[in-house]
Amino acid sequence: MSKATKNIDALLARQEEILQGLKQEAKALDTDAITVENERLTKSLAEEREKNERLEQSESELKKELQNTKNALFAKMADEKLAAFSRVQQRIDSEYYLADETTMGKLLSYEQNCRRSIDATQKAIEHYGEQEFGDISHKLNALYREFEEKRIRIDAYRKEQLSAARQHNNEIGEKLKNEPLTEMEKKNAEKQGSIEAFIGLNILSKLGILLLLVGIVLLGRFAYTHMSDVLKGVLIYALGGVLIGGGELFHKKEKTVFSTALISGGVAVLYAATATSLFAFKLFDEQMAFIVCIVVTAIAIAISNQIKSWIVCAFATVGGYLPLIAAFMISFGAAAASKTYLPAAAAYFLLLSAVVFILTKSKKWYAAQFIGYAFQIVAVSGITSCAWALHKLVGFEHSLALAVAFAVASYLIYLAMPALKIIKKQELDAPDLVLLGLNTLSGAISVSVTLYNCFGNGTRGNRAVGFAFVVFAAIYALLSVFSTKKKNENATVASAVLYTSALIFSMLIVPFLFGWKYAALAWAAEGAVLAVISVKKNLRIPEYAGLACMALSFIPYVAEGVSYSSTSNYPPLAIITLCIILVGFWAYTVTGLSVDKKRLSYFAIFEILSALGTFAYLIYLYHALLSAPKVTFSSDFTNAVAYAVFALITALCIRFGVLKNKVSIGFSDVAGVLIALYTFISVDIVNNYQEINNYFVTARAGGGLETLNLILLIVINIAALLFFSKAVSNIINELNASVWIYTASIAILVLAMLTAILMCQFDVAFSSVIISGVYIAAACVLLAIGFRKKFSVVRLGGLIMILVAFAKLLFIDARGLEVNTGFKIASYFIYGGILIGISYIYQRFSKKLTE
């Protein structure tokens, strides 16, 4: 057997093995697997086909955009950029190059002057002889050659730089010429190019529809005597049908603005035909006109949904609302004539608003939404007014309940538009936020008013409104939870609106359910709980809302006009409210610092605000005590001291509170200075401790109150002075100021207070030696304290007071020696002896002073 034959046999054997393997693989394949694979391939083919269609559509849109971009490119590049470049180039030539030539002209003139000067000098040298001035002539020649060399180099350098500047300028110009249009320029160019199309497609079509409506009116006037009313109505309806049919035909060929304008115009003509047939031609009654409007509205809504046009939907909305709203505005006679008219109208309005909601919920037809919302508000007002006017008639007992149900349903329908987007975590637009805010306001007003009318004036009505606010607060609190899960700008605004609404509704619950006198207590408790929980969970908006709620709890007690009568419940409630705020503040700050210690300064500021609120509460409680029946007299001096005491308590709480830091201490220092000034002016100067008035504001003998005022005068001045000294000491340390400022300020304040007390409270003349004696006595006290505590600053203050007392004795008190001469002369000896004694003490302790 030959080699070729063997190879053929081997090849045949391998082929048989391959065929056998293929047969076995074919047998192994199941029919179901082939079917599944076929379905998968078919599905994949369908997806690819759909993707191909989308790509073709996208390609078509890109081609249109490319064409618009090309047009914009030619328009902008040719008309603006080239013109601008030419203007800039001309400016460069006129300003820089011409300026260069002017400069060169000046340089040439200077060069010529130099040449003439050198030539003239050379001629003079030649005239007088080169033997005497030969050296000067050689130097001039060298200078001339150097001048020529520098001129040549400068000229070459100028030409080189000028050429480089021209080349650089041309390169920049070419770059600007070839620079592509920016996105903003392209959009502006496209917008400018589409103005003509906008006018041609939108404006002209709508003007044409308006002319058709005017023509209907003119036709009615012209044909009033030539055609029957039935024929007139039929022709107008026919015109509307023709416009709608024509718009449908154009829309099937191509979706254009023109077809939409025809359809919307046809809908408007149908509504105009209905109104004309009712009011002008009297072809049918109000019930029939109502039915026709329903049919036209249904047709318009169906068409708008078919062609996806918000304009047609808006026309349908306007036409659907107007007939019944017009009927309510004219009179309530139709509603009074039939017991079913009011329920039918309410059901129709709700159905229409629901249809608008269904059509617009997945589309951005905001114009149709707001038009429907506006008319729905008018409808709610009409139904409510009609129900109130008819509720006392027989058969209309449930009209107020119907008005409540209608107001609630209307509110819920328009709340659902933005609420569904919030729940589904969809993107919120600005119109959604506006609709949410407007519907919240109008819904709260309409529901509360209808409920109040339904349950009657008084407690029942207020409680019904209070329970409604409970539901409102729950709804907005639930929506706010969903809104916080989406992070974007509009979601943040929505959260703020929802939180604010929930807070306001929750704040109105207690006043309406239990009375306004419990409002502050409820607001304080609600704000404290909300602030503590929110700061623990790091929720900023609810946290600030809780703080605002706590702040509002001050208003009922500090606002003008709140009764201070002790027979009312306000003082006890104020005490409870104050305790709640203080506990809430403590829990809020402690919880907040445990979460974020970096917010210490923020909590310190909040501590200051809370302290100021506490100050206001204390003033309120003080006036409440003064209004008690057993209190039959008052004193402005006591009031001033009470205010100063309250201010001192507030400042001390801030200074030594749990959040002691630079902010709180700084505020406390400023408060200490202000309290000292207030005490000096209001307590020591303006008011007198002996002035006490009874209930009829007539002066009376002081008795025990006068003694109490005297004690308060001494105590409050000492307390204010001590707190002032602490505040000034901290301020000096913070500013690294000199110690003498502290001594001077304390000494000045002590002198001022003592002088004011003696002169204004005890009627002591300033020239009296008694004031000088008090100065010296106060100085001795300061010196004693200074020596005992080894405070040099305090001793220095005492010395300053002694010097002031000495100056007063010498220059002021000595003028009145004719009055009480013996006493004054004796006082001079006494005071002189005291000064000598003080000097002896200084001599005795001179060594210790240097230690």
C-alpha positions in Angstrom: 0.0 0.0 0.0 1.4 3.3 -1.0 2.0 6.2 1.3 -0.7 8.3 -0.4 -3.2 5.6 0.2 -2.3 5.5 3.9 -2.7 9.2 4.2 -6.1 9.1 2.6 -7.3 6.3 4.8 -6.1 8.3 7.9 -7.8 11.4 6.7 -11.1 9.5 6.1 -10.8 8.0 9.6 -10.4 11.4 11.2 -13.4 12.8 9.2 -15.5 9.9 10.4 -14.6 10.6 14.0 -15.5 14.3 13.5 -18.9 13.3 11.9 -19.5 10.9 14.8 -18.8 13.6 17.3 -21.1 16.0 15.6 -23.9 13.4 15.5 -23.5 12.8 19.2 -23.5 16.5 20.0 -26.6 17.0 17.9 -28.3 14.2 19.7 -27.3 15.7 23.1 -28.9 19.0 22.3 -32.4 19.2 23.6 -35.3 20.8 21.7 -36.2 23.0 24.7 -32.8 24.5 24.9 -32.9 25.4 21.2 -36.2 27.1 21.8 -35.0 29.1 24.7 -31.9 30.1 22.8 -34.1 31.1 19.9 -36.3 33.2 22.2 -33.2 34.8 23.7 -31.9 35.7 20.3 -35.2 37.1 19.3 -35.5 39.2 22.4 -31.9 40.4 21.9 -32.7 41.3 18.3 -35.8 43.3 19.4 -33.7 45.2 21.9 -31.1 45.9 19.3 -33.8 47.1 16.9 -35.3 49.4 19.6 -31.8 50.6 20.4 -31.2 51.2 16.8 -34.4 53.3 16.5 -33.4 55.4 19.5 -30.0 55.9 17.9 -31.6 56.9 14.7 -33.8 59.4 16.5 -30.8 60.7 18.4 -28.9 61.0 15.2 -31.7 63.0 13.6 -31.8 65.3 16.6 -28.0 65.7 16.5 -28.2 66.5 12.8 -30.7 69.3 13.5 -28.5 70.5 16.4 -25.4 70.4 14.1 -27.2 72.4 11.5 -28.3 75.0 14.1 -24.7 75.1 15.4 -23.3 75.7 11.9 -25.8 78.5 11.4 -24.8 80.0 14.7 -21.2 79.5 13.9 -21.4 81.4 10.6 -23.6 84.1 12.2 -21.4 84.7 15.2 -18.0 84.1 13.6 -18.7 86.3 10.6 -20.7 89.1 12.2 -19.2 89.4 15.7 -15.8 87.8 16.2 -14.3 88.9 12.9 -15.7 92.4 13.4 -14.4 92.5 16.9 -11.0 91.3 15.8 -10.9 93.9 13.1 -11.8 96.7 15.6 -9.2 95.5 18.0 -6.6 95.3 15.3 -7.4 98.8 14.2 -7.1 100.0 17.8 -3.7 98.3 18.1 -2.5 99.9 14.9 -3.8 103.3 15.8 -2.7 103.4 19.4 0.5 101.2 19.7 2.1 101.4 16.2 1.3 105.0 15.6 2.5 105.8 19.1 5.7 103.9 18.2 6.2 106.1 15.2 5.6 109.2 17.2 8.2 108.1 19.7 10.6 107.4 16.8 10.0 110.8 15.4 11.0 112.3 18.8 14.1 110.2 19.0 15.1 111.2 15.4 14.6 114.8 16.3 16.8 114.4 19.4 19.4 112.6 17.3 19.5 115.4 14.8 19.9 118.0 17.6 22.8 116.0 19.0 24.5 115.8 15.6 24.1 119.5 15.1 25.5 120.2 18.5 28.6 118.1 17.9 29.1 119.6 14.4 28.9 123.1 15.8 31.4 122.3 18.5 33.8 120.8 15.9 33.5 123.9 13.7 34.3 126.1 16.7 37.3 124.0 17.5 38.5 124.2 13.9 38.0 128.0 14.1 40.1 128.5 17.2 42.7 126.0 16.2 43.1 122.3 16.9 46.4 122.8 18.7 44.7 124.2 21.8 41.6 122.0 21.7 42.9 118.9 20.1 42.1 116.6 23.1 38.5 117.9 23.1 38.2 117.3 19.4 39.4 113.7 19.7 36.9 113.0 22.6 34.1 114.5 20.5 34.9 112.2 17.6 35.0 109.2 19.9 31.7 110.3 21.4 30.2 110.7 17.9 31.3 107.2 16.9 29.9 105.7 20.1 26.7 107.6 19.6 26.4 106.1 16.0 27.1 102.6 17.2 24.4 102.8 20.0 21.9 104.3 17.6 22.4 101.5 15.2 22.0 98.9 17.9 18.9 100.5 19.4 17.3 100.8 15.9 18.0 97.1 15.2 16.6 96.1 18.6 13.5 98.3 18.1 12.8 96.7 14.7 13.3 93.2 16.1 10.9 93.8 19.0 8.4 95.5 16.8 8.5 92.5 14.4 8.1 90.1 17.3 5.2 92.1 18.7 3.4 92.1 15.3 4.0 88.4 14.9 2.7 87.7 18.5 -0.4 89.9 17.9 -1.1 88.1 14.6 -0.8 84.7 16.3 -3.3 85.8 19.0 -5.6 87.1 16.3 -5.5 83.9 14.3 -6.2 81.9 17.5 -9.2 84.1 18.3 -10.4 83.8 14.7 -10.3 80.0 14.8 -11.6 79.7 18.4 -14.9 77.7 18.4 -18.1 79.1 19.8 -18.8 78.7 23.5 -22.0 76.9 24.7 -23.5 80.2 25.8 -22.8 81.9 22.5 -24.3 78.9 20.6 -27.4 79.0 22.7 -27.8 82.7 22.3 -27.3 82.4 18.6 -29.8 79.6 18.4 -32.3 81.6 20.5 -31.8 84.6 18.3 -32.3 82.4 15.2 -35.5 80.9 16.6 -37.3 84.2 17.2 -38.6 84.2 13.7 -39.9 80.6 14.1 -41.4 81.4 17.5 -43.3 84.4 16.1 -44.4 82.4 13.0 -45.5 79.3 14.8 -46.8 80.5 18.2 -47.7 84.2 18.0 -49.3 84.2 14.6 -51.3 81.0 15.3 -52.7 82.3 18.6 -53.5 85.7 17.0 -55.3 83.8 14.3 -57.4 81.9 16.9 -58.1 85.2 18.7 -59.3 86.7 15.4 -61.6 83.7 14.9 -63.1 84.3 18.3 -63.6 87.9 17.5 -65.1 86.8 14.2 -67.6 84.6 16.0 -68.8 87.6 18.0 -69.0 89.8 14.9 -70.8 87.0 13.0 -73.3 86.7 15.8 -74.0 90.4 15.6 -74.2 90.4 11.8 -76.3 87.3 11.5 -78.6 88.0 14.4 -81.4 89.0 12.1 -80.6 86.8 9.2 -80.1 83.4 10.8 -81.9 81.4 13.5 -80.3 81.0 16.9 -80.0 77.2 16.3 -78.1 77.7 13.1 -75.8 80.2 14.7 -75.0 77.8 17.5 -74.5 74.9 15.1 -72.1 77.0 13.0 -70.0 78.0 16.0 -69.8 74.4 17.2 -69.0 73.3 13.7 -66.1 75.8 13.5 -64.7 74.4 16.8 -65.0 70.9 15.4 -63.3 71.9 12.2 -60.4 73.5 14.1 -59.9 70.4 16.3 -60.2 68.1 13.2 -57.7 70.1 11.3 -55.3 70.2 14.2 -55.6 66.4 14.5 -54.8 65.9 10.8 -51.7 68.1 11.0 -50.6 66.5 14.2 -50.8 63.0 12.7 -48.4 64.1 9.9 -46.1 66.0 12.2 -46.1 67.2 15.8 -45.9 70.9 15.4 -46.9 74.0 17.4 -49.3 74.9 14.6 -51.4 71.7 15.1 -51.4 72.3 18.9 -52.6 75.9 18.3 -55.4 74.7 16.1 -56.6 72.1 18.6 -56.5 74.5 21.6 -58.3 77.1 19.5 -61.0 74.6 18.6 -61.5 73.8 22.3 -61.8 77.5 23.1 -64.3 77.9 20.3 -66.4 75.0 21.7 -66.5 76.6 25.2 -67.4 80.0 23.6 -70.1 78.3 21.6 -71.5 76.8 24.8 -71.5 80.2 26.6 -73.0 81.9 23.6 -75.8 79.3 23.3 -76.6 79.7 27.0 -76.5 83.4 27.6 -77.1 84.9 24.1 -79.1 82.4 22.1 -81.0 80.7 25.1 -80.8 77.4 23.3 -80.6 75.3 26.5 -80.8 75.8 30.3 -78.0 75.8 32.8 -78.2 72.1 33.5 -77.8 71.3 29.8 -75.0 73.8 29.5 -73.3 72.1 32.4 -73.6 68.7 30.7 -72.2 70.1 27.4 -69.2 71.6 29.3 -68.6 68.2 30.8 -68.6 66.6 27.4 -66.3 69.3 25.9 -63.9 69.1 28.9 -63.8 65.3 28.5 -63.0 65.6 24.8 -60.3 68.3 25.4 -58.7 66.3 28.2 -58.7 63.1 26.0 -57.1 65.1 23.1 -54.5 66.7 25.4 -53.5 63.3 26.7 -53.3 61.9 23.1 -51.2 64.6 21.6 -49.3 65.3 24.9 -50.0 69.0 24.9 -50.2 71.1 28.1 -51.8 74.0 26.2 -54.8 71.9 25.3 -55.0 70.6 28.9 -54.8 74.2 30.2 -57.7 75.3 27.9 -59.7 72.3 29.0 -59.1 73.2 32.6 -60.2 76.8 32.2 -63.2 75.8 30.2 -64.1 73.1 32.7 -64.1 75.4 35.7 -65.4 78.6 34.3 -69.1 77.8 33.8 -69.9 76.6 37.3 -67.7 79.3 38.9 -69.5 81.9 36.9 -72.8 80.4 38.2 -71.7 80.6 41.8 -70.4 84.2 41.3 -73.7 85.3 39.8 -75.9 84.0 42.7 -76.7 81.1 44.8 -80.2 80.7 43.3 -79.3 77.6 41.2 -78.0 75.9 44.3 -81.0 76.8 46.4 -83.4 75.7 43.7 -82.1 72.1 43.7 -80.8 70.0 46.6 -78.5 68.1 44.3 -76.9 71.1 42.7 -74.3 71.7 45.4 -73.2 68.0 45.8 -73.1 67.6 42.0 -71.0 70.7 41.6 -68.6 69.6 44.4 -68.3 66.2 42.8 -67.7 67.7 39.4 -64.9 70.0 40.7 -63.3 67.1 42.5 -63.5 64.9 39.4 -62.0 67.7 37.2 -59.1 68.3 39.7 -58.5 64.6 39.9 -58.3 64.3 36.1 -55.9 67.3 35.9 -53.8 65.5 38.6 -53.8 62.2 36.7 -52.8 64.0 33.5 -50.0 66.1 34.9 -48.5 63.9 37.7 -46.0 62.3 35.3 -45.5 65.3 33.1 -44.1 68.7 33.8 -47.3 70.5 32.9 -47.0 73.1 35.6 -49.0 75.7 33.9 -52.0 73.4 33.8 -51.5 72.5 37.5 -51.4 76.1 38.7 -54.4 77.0 36.5 -56.3 74.1 38.0 -55.1 75.0 41.5 -56.2 78.6 41.2 -59.7 77.7 39.9 -60.0 75.0 42.6 -59.3 77.6 45.3 -62.1 79.8 43.8 -64.3 76.7 43.7 -63.7 76.0 47.3 -64.5 79.5 48.2 -67.8 79.3 46.2 -68.9 76.0 47.7 -68.0 77.2 51.2 -69.9 80.5 50.8 -72.9 78.8 49.2 -73.0 76.2 52.0 -72.9 78.9 54.6 -75.7 80.8 53.0 -77.9 77.8 52.6 -77.2 75.7 55.7 -80.2 77.0 57.7 -82.7 76.2 54.9 -84.7 73.0 55.0 -82.9 70.2 53.2 -79.5 71.8 53.4 -78.5 70.9 56.9 -75.5 68.9 55.7 -74.2 71.6 53.4 -71.5 72.7 55.9 -70.2 69.1 56.2 -70.1 68.9 52.4 -68.0 72.0 52.3 -65.6 70.5 54.8 -65.3 67.3 52.8 -64.8 69.3 49.6 -62.1 71.5 51.2 -60.3 68.5 52.6 -60.4 66.5 49.3 -59.2 69.5 47.3 -56.3 70.0 49.6 -55.3 66.4 49.5 -55.5 66.2 45.6 -53.1 69.1 45.2 -50.9 67.9 48.0 -50.5 64.6 46.3 -48.8 66.2 43.2 -45.6 67.1 45.1 -46.1 64.5 47.8 -45.9 61.6 45.4 -42.6 62.8 44.1 -41.2 63.2 47.6 -42.3 59.6 48.6 -41.0 58.1 45.3 -37.7 60.1 45.8 -38.1 61.8 42.4 -36.6 65.1 41.5 -38.5 68.1 42.7 -38.6 71.3 40.6 -39.2 74.8 41.7 -42.9 74.8 40.7 -43.4 71.7 42.9 -42.1 73.6 45.9 -44.2 76.7 45.1 -47.3 74.5 44.7 -46.5 72.7 48.0 -46.2 76.0 49.9 -49.3 77.6 48.4 -51.5 74.5 48.9 -50.3 74.2 52.5 -51.4 77.8 53.2 -54.7 77.6 51.3 -55.5 74.1 52.6 -55.0 75.1 56.2 -57.1 78.2 55.8 -60.0 76.5 53.9 -60.1 73.4 56.1 -59.9 75.3 59.4 -62.6 77.8 58.3 -65.0 75.2 57.0 -64.5 73.1 60.2 -65.1 76.1 62.4 -68.3 77.0 60.5 -69.4 73.4 60.6 -69.0 72.9 64.4 -70.2 76.4 65.3 -68.4 79.3 66.9 -66.7 78.8 70.2 -65.0 75.9 71.9 -66.3 73.1 69.7 -65.1 74.9 66.6 -61.7 75.6 68.0 -61.2 72.0 69.1 -62.3 70.7 65.7 -59.7 72.9 64.1 -57.2 71.7 66.7 -57.7 68.1 65.7 -57.4 69.0 62.1 -54.0 70.6 62.9 -53.0 67.3 64.5 -53.6 65.6 61.2 -51.8 68.3 59.3 -48.8 68.1 61.6 -48.6 64.3 61.2 -48.8 64.5 57.4 -46.0 67.1 57.1 -43.8 65.3 59.6 -44.2 62.1 57.7 -43.3 63.8 54.4 -40.3 65.5 56.0 -38.9 62.1 56.9 -39.1 61.1 53.2 -37.6 64.4 52.0 -34.5 64.1 54.1 -33.5 60.9 52.3 -32.7 62.7 49.1 -29.8 65.1 49.0 -30.1 68.0 46.6 -30.9 71.7 46.7 -34.6 71.4 46.0 -35.0 68.5 48.4 -33.4 70.7 51.1 -35.9 73.5 50.4 -38.7 71.0 50.5 -37.5 69.7 53.8 -37.4 73.2 55.2 -40.9 73.9 54.0 -42.2 70.6 55.4 -40.5 71.0 58.7 -41.7 74.5 59.1 -45.2 73.5 58.2 -45.2 70.6 60.6 -43.8 72.9 63.4 -46.4 75.6 62.8 -49.3 73.1 62.8 -48.0 71.4 65.9 -47.7 74.8 67.7 -51.3 75.5 66.9 -52.7 72.3 68.3 -52.6 73.1 72.1 -53.9 76.7 71.7 -56.9 75.5 69.7 -57.6 72.4 71.8 -57.0 73.9 75.3 -56.8 77.6 74.9 -54.1 80.2 74.1 -53.1 80.7 77.7 -51.3 77.3 77.5 -49.6 78.1 74.2 -46.2 79.2 75.7 -46.0 76.2 77.9 -46.7 73.8 75.1 -44.3 75.6 72.7 -41.5 75.4 75.3 -42.1 71.7 75.9 -42.4 70.9 72.2 -39.3 73.0 71.3 -37.2 71.4 74.0 -38.1 67.9 73.0 -37.5 68.6 69.3 -34.2 70.4 69.9 -32.8 67.6 72.2 -33.8 64.8 69.9 -32.6 66.6 66.8 -29.2 67.6 68.2 -28.7 64.0 69.3 -29.4 62.7 65.8 -27.5 65.6 64.1 -30.5 66.9 62.3 -29.9 70.6 61.8 -33.3 71.8 60.4 -35.4 70.2 63.2 -32.9 71.4 65.7 -33.2 75.0 64.7 -37.0 74.6 64.4 -37.1 73.4 68.1 -35.0 76.4 69.2 -37.3 78.7 67.3 -40.3 77.1 69.0 -38.6 77.6 72.4 -37.9 81.3 71.5 -41.5 81.8 70.6 -42.6 80.7 74.0 -41.3 84.0 75.4 -43.7 86.1 73.3 -47.0 85.6 75.2 -45.3 86.7 78.4 -43.1 89.6 77.3 -45.4 91.1 74.6 -47.3 94.2 75.3 -50.9 93.7 76.4 -50.5 90.4 78.3 -52.3 90.6 81.6 -50.3 90.6 84.8 -53.3 89.9 86.9 -52.5 87.5 89.7 -56.0 86.0 89.5 -55.2 84.6 86.1 -53.2 81.5 85.4 -50.4 83.3 83.6 -47.9 83.6 86.5 -48.0 79.9 87.5 -47.8 78.9 83.8 -44.9 81.3 83.3 -43.0 79.6 86.2 -43.6 76.2 84.7 -42.6 77.4 81.3 -39.4 78.9 82.6 -38.5 75.6 84.3 -39.2 73.7 81.1 -36.9 76.0 79.1 -34.1 75.8 81.7 -34.3 72.0 81.8 -34.6 71.9 78.0 -31.6 74.2 77.6 -29.5 72.0 80.0 -30.5 68.8 78.2 -29.9 70.4 74.8 -26.4 71.7 75.6 -25.3 68.6 77.4 -26.5 66.3 74.5 -25.1 68.6 71.9 -21.6 68.7 73.4 -21.6 65.0 73.8 -22.2 64.7 70.1 -20.0 67.5 68.8 -17.6 69.3 71.2 -16.5 71.7 68.5 -19.8 73.6 68.8 -19.0 74.9 72.3 -19.1 78.6 71.1 -22.4 78.0 69.4 -23.9 76.5 72.6 -22.5 79.4 74.5 -24.3 81.9 72.3 -27.5 79.9 72.8 -26.8 80.0 76.6 -26.6 83.8 76.4 -29.9 84.0 74.5 -31.6 81.7 77.0 -30.2 83.8 79.8 -31.7 86.9 78.2 -35.0 85.1 77.9 -34.8 84.2 81.6 -34.2 87.8 82.4 -37.4 88.7 80.5 -39.3 86.0 82.4 -38.1 87.3 85.7 -39.3 90.8 84.9 -42.7 89.3 83.9 -43.0 87.3 87.2 -42.0 90.4 89.2 -44.7 92.5 87.6 -47.1 89.6 88.2 -46.3 89.7 91.9 -46.8 93.5 92.0 -50.3 92.9 90.6 -51.3 90.8 93.6 -54.3 92.1 95.6 -52.2 92.4 98.8 -49.7 94.7 97.2 -51.2 98.2 97.5 -48.2 100.4 96.8 -45.1 100.4 94.6 -41.8 102.2 94.1 -39.9 103.0 90.9 -36.7 102.7 93.0 -37.6 99.1 94.0 -38.4 98.3 90.3 -35.0 99.7 89.2 -33.2 97.6 91.9 -35.2 94.5 90.9 -34.1 94.9 87.2 -30.5 95.3 88.3 -30.7 92.2 90.5 -32.3 90.2 87.6 -29.5 91.4 85.3 -26.8 90.4 87.9 -28.4 86.9 88.3 -28.4 86.5 84.5 -24.8 87.6 84.1 -23.6 85.4 86.9 -25.4 82.4 85.4 -23.6 83.1 82.1 -20.3 83.6 83.7 -20.2 80.6 85.9 -22.4 78.3 83.8 -21.7 74.9 82.5 -20.5 76.3 79.1 -17.9 78.7 80.5 -15.7 79.9 77.6 -14.4 83.1 76.0 -17.8 83.9 74.4 -19.8 83.7 77.6 -17.1 85.4 79.7 -16.8 88.2 77.2 -20.6 88.7 77.3 -20.6 88.6 81.1 -17.8 91.3 81.2 -19.8 93.6 78.9 -22.9 92.9 81.0 -21.0 93.8 84.2 -20.0 97.2 82.8 -23.6 97.9 81.6 -25.1 96.8 85.0 -22.7 99.1 86.8 -23.7 102.0 84.6 -27.4 101.2 84.9 -27.1 101.0 88.7 -25.3 104.4 88.8 -27.8 106.1 86.6 -31.2 104.5 87.4 -30.7 103.5 91.0 -28.4 106.2 92.4 -29.4 109.2 90.4 -32.8 109.0 88.7 -34.9 107.2 91.4 -35.0 107.9 95.1 -35.4 105.3 97.7 -37.9 107.4 99.7 -40.4 107.8 96.8 -43.2 105.3 97.4 -46.6 105.5 95.7 -50.0 103.8 96.5 -52.5 102.3 94.0 -53.6 105.8 92.9 -49.9 106.9 92.2 -49.8 109.3 95.1 -46.9 109.6 97.5 -47.2 108.0 100.9 -45.0 107.3 103.9 -42.5 104.6 103.2 -42.4 102.6 106.5 -40.9 99.2 106.0 -40.5 99.6 102.3 -38.4 102.7 102.7 -36.0 100.8 105.0 -35.9 97.9 102.6 -35.1 100.3 99.7 -32.2 101.8 101.8 -30.8 98.3 102.4 -31.3 97.5 98.7 -29.5 100.7 97.8 -26.4 99.6 99.7 -26.4 96.0 98.6 -27.0 96.6 94.9 -24.2 99.2 94.7 -21.7 96.9 96.4 -22.8 93.9 94.2 -22.6 96.0 91.0 -19.2 97.3 92.0 -17.8 93.9 92.7 -19.1 92.5 89.5 -17.7 95.5 87.6 -14.3 95.0 89.1 -14.3 91.4 88.0 -15.4 92.3 84.5 -12.8 95.1 84.2 -10.1 92.8 85.4 -10.9 90.2 82.8 -11.0 92.8 80.1 -7.6 94.2 81.0 -6.1 90.7 81.1 -7.6 89.8 77.7 -6.3 93.0 76.1 -3.0 93.0 78.0 -3.7 96.5 79.2 -2.0 98.4 82.0 -3.0 97.7 85.6 -3.5 101.4 86.3 -6.6 101.3 84.1 -8.2 98.8 86.5 -7.4 101.0 89.5 -8.6 104.2 87.8 -11.9 102.7 86.7 -12.7 101.2 90.1 -11.8 104.5 91.8 -13.8 106.6 89.4 -16.9 104.3 89.8 -16.6 104.3 93.6 -16.3 108.1 93.7 -19.2 108.5 91.3 -21.5 106.1 93.2 -20.7 107.6 96.6 -21.2 111.1 95.2 -24.5 110.2 93.5 -25.9 108.4 96.6 -25.0 111.3 98.9 -26.3 114.0 96.6 -29.4 112.4 95.1 -30.5 110.0 97.8 -29.6 112.1 101.0 -29.6 115.6 99.5 -26.1 116.4 100.6 -24.4 119.3 98.8 -21.3 118.6 96.9 -19.4 121.3 98.8 -20.2 119.5 102.1 -17.3 118.0 104.0 -19.4 114.9 104.6 -18.7 113.9 101.0 -15.0 114.4 101.6 -15.2 112.4 104.7 -16.9 109.6 102.9 -14.2 109.7 100.3 -11.5 109.4 103.0 -13.4 106.6 104.8 -13.7 104.6 101.5 -10.0 105.2 100.9 -9.1 103.9 104.3 -11.2 100.8 103.7 -9.3 100.2 100.4 -6.0 100.8 102.0 -6.8 98.4 104.8 -7.8 95.7 102.4 -4.7 96.4 100.3 -2.4 96.1 103.2 -4.1 93.0 104.6 -4.3 91.2 101.2 -1.1 92.7 99.9 -2.9 94.1 96.9 -0.9 97.1 95.6 -3.6 97.9 93.0 -6.2 98.3 95.7 -3.9 100.5 97.8 -3.2 102.6 94.8 -6.9 103.2 94.4 -7.2 104.2 98.0 -4.4 106.7 97.5 -6.2 108.2 94.5 -9.4 108.6 96.4 -7.4 110.4 99.2 -5.9 112.8 96.7 -9.3 113.5 95.3 -10.7 114.2 98.8 -7.8 116.5 99.6 -8.4 118.5 96.4 -12.1 118.8 97.2 -11.4 119.9 100.7 -8.9 122.5 99.6 -10.6 124.0 96.5 -14.4 123.3 97.0 -15.2 122.8 100.6 -13.1 125.8 101.8 -15.5 128.2 99.9 -18.4 127.6 102.3 -16.7 128.2 105.7 -19.3 130.7 106.7 -21.9 127.9 106.9 -21.3 125.5 109.8 -17.8 127.0 110.3 -17.0 125.2 113.5 -17.9 121.8 112.1 -15.9 122.4 108.9 -12.9 123.7 110.7 -13.0 120.6 113.0 -13.3 118.3 110.0 -10.2 119.8 108.5 -8.2 118.9 111.6 -9.7 115.5 111.7 -9.1 114.8 108.1 -5.6 116.1 108.3 -4.9 113.8 111.2 -6.2 110.9 109.3 -3.9 111.7 106.3 -0.9 111.9 108.7 -1.9 108.6 110.2 -2.0 107.0 106.8 1.4 108.4 106.0 2.7 106.9 109.2 1.3 103.5 108.3 3.1 103.8 104.9 6.4 104.7 106.7 5.9 101.8 109.1 5.3 99.2 106.4 7.6 100.8 103.8 10.0 97.8 103.9 7.1 95.3 103.3 5.9 97.4 100.4 9.1 96.7 98.5 8.9 92.9 99.1 
